[in-house]
Amino acid sequence: MNSFLSKEELKTVAAMPTIEKITNGNDFVVEQIIDESIAVMRSYLSRRYNTDAIFSATGNARHLTVLKYLKDIVIFEIYDRLTREENEVAGRRYEAAIKWLESLNDGSLADDTLPPAITPEGQEASSGDVRFGSNTQYQSRY
């Protein structure tokens, strides 16, 4: 079980009877979806932020924006995997969460309240971007 987010905390984004009905009361499925959603968030955040510090936090030490978007992703995944219905609100919230994660990943948005990634000693901090190419080619005519 993950200590960053519990099934009971999902009640702030969906009614617990609805979650129970969709999952048939199977807590393992919800825990699995939470773990998978955290892995997705780690893949976006690890480029610039210390994901071990972010997701090891508990209680009031958790980053509220990360928690909010994690809940949105989890609820969307529950609806997407376990029902044939498309929940419009969950879909919009999921898209907003992914857009936020992509913005943090590509650097167009920064969050100074998240812990920065730790670089090994002696290694320069880098955004991970590499530029390939050459100078403009000019034609010479004699």
C-alpha positions, 0 to 999 in steps of 0.5 A, spaced: 500 500 500 502 506 498 502 511 504 502 518 499 495 517 497 489 512 500 483 510 497 479 513 503 482 520 500 479 519 493 472 522 496 474 529 495 474 527 487 468 522 487 463 519 492 465 513 495 459 509 494 461 510 486 468 508 487 466 502 491 460 500 486 465 501 480 471 497 483 466 492 487 469 493 493 476 491 491 481 495 494 487 491 491 485 494 484 484 501 487 491 500 490 494 498 484 491 504 480 494 509 485 501 505 484 501 506 477 498 513 477 504 515 481 509 511 476 506 515 471 507 522 475 514 520 477 516 519 469 514 526 468 516 529 474 523 526 475 526 530 469 527 536 474 524 534 481 526 529 486 520 524 486 523 520 492 522 526 496 515 528 493 512 521 494 515 519 500 511 525 504 505 523 508 500 527 511 500 535 511 507 535 508 504 532 501 505 537 496 497 539 495 497 540 487 501 533 486 496 530 490 490 534 487 492 531 480 494 524 482 487 524 485 484 526 478 488 521 474 486 515 479 479 517 478 480 517 471 483 510 471 478 507 475 472 509 470 476 508 464 478 501 466 472 498 470 466 501 466 464 502 459 462 509 461 466 515 459 465 520 465 466 527 462 468 531 468 474 525 470 476 526 463 477 533 463 480 533 470 485 528 467 487 532 461 488 538 465 493 533 470 497 531 464 497 538 461 500 540 468 505 534 468 507 536 461 508 543 462 513 541 468 517 536 464 518 541 458 520 547 463 514 551 460 512 551 467 516 551 474 514 550 481 519 552 486 515 549 492 517 542 489 524 539 491 529 540 485 532 533 482 538 531 486 544 531 481 550 526 483 556 530 486 561 532 480 556 532 475 553 539 472 545 540 473 542 539 466 535 539 463 537 533 459 536 537 453 540 536 447 541 540 441 543 537 434 544 540 428 549 545 424 550 552 422 546 555 416 549 552 409 551 557 404 552 556 397 558 559 394 558 560 386 564 561 382 
